[in-house]
């Protein structure tokens, strides 16, 4: 569920009250000044490095990759979704620079790797023994609603408009499509990534920690 936003409410918590905890995970500056970050309550006042270390103990077995040949503005949303669903890593294939604004600083907590070419990315996936699963509405794609995504895999998305490039399509072990019922030909990679990651979660993940 998406939390309702109250513009009058201040995000996070103020300075720690009472005796401060003697725990190296806590950040003295955040304890003194308050923690206004967009993090779940269990990570309030924690150092960023401590949050990442804790997430690393329970990351899921799927990776996410997206092509970036034209500075795709959806990449920030893909990274934010990957953080929400705790992907092992995000892989950006193509241009190194991407629009971080859409990630809403979640890239601080999510591992992001760059590959200059599709060939470099495919070599990494093969070495890691991870099948590349393309998500695109292409002829011959299997409806994702009728299949179970592999537990260990890389979900690969193309750019807004052209979708997966020809070399990317050739690299995919399987291609899955997302059912659409309206008039538009496609949905953007940010939306598609959230749908695909949640499909993986429904198949393979338990409930999130309290």
N, C-alpha and C positions, 0 to 999 in steps of 0.2 A: 504494500500500500504506500502511496506517496503522501508524505506528511503535508498537512495544510500549512501554508506560510502565513505567519502573523507579522506584518511589517513593524508593528510596535514592540514586538518581543525581541529581546536581545539574545543572540545565539550563544550557546555555551554556558560556562559558569564563571563566577568571579574568583577572587583570591581564596586560597584554602583557609578555612577557619579552624582554629584549634592547633594542637600539636601536629607538626608536619611529619609525614611518614618517612621512615628511614629505609628507603627502597631505591636502589640505583635506577630503576625504570622511570622514576619521577623526575621532571625537569624543574629545578629550583626557580627558574624565571617564570614558568607557568604557574607554579604554586603561589608565587608572590603576586603576580599580576592578573591571574585568571587565564582560563583556556577558552578562547572563542573560536576554536577550529571546528570544522564540520566533521567531527569524529563521533563514533558511538560512545555511550557513557563509560563502557569498560576501559576505554583508552584516555579518559580525561586526565590531564596533567602529565601524561606519559611523554617521554622524549620520542622524537620521530623515529630514531634508530631502534628504540625498544618496541614501538608499534610494528615496524617492519619485521623485526626478529620474531615477534609473536605470530604475525600473519604467515611467516615462512614455515612455521611448524605445522600449518594446516592448509596450505594452498592446494587447490584441486589439480587434477591431472591433465586438464586441457589447457592449451595455449591458444592465443588469438593472434592473427596476422592480418595486416591490411596493406594494400598497395598504395603508394604515395608518389605518383608521377607528376601531379599538378597541384601540390599543396592542398590536399583534400581537407576541407574544414570539418569533416566527420570524425577525424582521428581522435580529437579530444574527447568526444562522446564515447568512442570505442574504449579508450583508456579508462574513462570513468565507469563504464559498464564492467570492464574487466576487474576493476577494484571492487565493485559492488558484489560481483559473483566470484571473486577470489581466484581469478585465473593464475596459472603458474607464471605466465609471462606474456607480454605484448610484443609483437614483432612488426616493425615498420619496414616495408620493403620499397626501396627507391630513394627518394630524396630524404636527407637526414632531418631537415627542418620541418616542423609541423606546428599547427596552431594549438598551443597549450591552454589557451583560455577556456576552451570547452571542457577540459579535463577537471577544472575547478580544484586545482592543486592535488588531485588524487594521484598524479604521477609521482608525487613524493613517496607514496606508499606502494606503488606498483612497479615491478621490474619491467623495463622497456629496453628492447634490443633492436639495433638497426642492422639491416642487410642491404647492401648497395644494389644487388640484382636478385632477380628471381632464382637464378642458378645458385647463388650463394645461400639463399634461404632454403631452397630444396636440399642442398647438400647438408645443411645443418639438421633439417628434419630427418633425413635418411640416417645420419650419424646418431641421432637421438632416438631412432626407431619409432618415429611418430608419423602416422599417416596424415596427409594433407587433405582436409575436407573442404571443398569449395562450397560457398553459400551464394547462389545466384540463380535467378529465374531464367535458366537457359534450356533450350530444347534437350530433352533427354534427362534432365535433372529429376531426381526422385523427390516426391513431396516429403518435406521434413516431418510433417504430422504423422506419417505412416511408418517411420523408422525410429530406431534408437541410435543416437550418436555414440560412437566408440568412447570408451572411458578414457583412453589415452589417445589424443589427437591434437591437431592444429586446425582451428577453424579459420579459413582464409576468405577475406572479403575484398572486393574490388572497389574502384572509385565510384563516386557519384556520377551517374550518366552512363559511361561505357561499361561499368561492371568489371568483372575479372578480365585481365588481358589474355591474349592467346597463349603466351608462355605459362601463365598462371593456371589456366584451364588444363593445359597438358600435364601440369605437375600434380593435379588432384587425383587422389585415389578414388574419390567419389564426389559427386555433385548433388547437392540438395537445394530445393527451392522452398520458399515460404509462401503459403497460400495467400492470395490477395483477391478481394471481392469487389473493388471499386473500379474507377475509370483509369487510374494512373498505371503506367507500365511497370514501375518499380518503386521500392522504398529505399531510403538512403541507408548507407552502411552503418550509421549510428544506431538507427532503429533496428535494422536487421541483426546487428551484433547482439543487442539486448535480447531479442527473441530467441536467437540460437543459443546463447549462453544459458538462458533460463530453461530451454529444452534440455540441455545437458544437466543442469541442476536437478530438474524433475526426475531424470533417469538415474542419476548416480549419487546425489548428495543427500545427506541427512539434514535435520533442522539446524539453523544457525545457532551459535552459542548464545546463551542468555546475557 
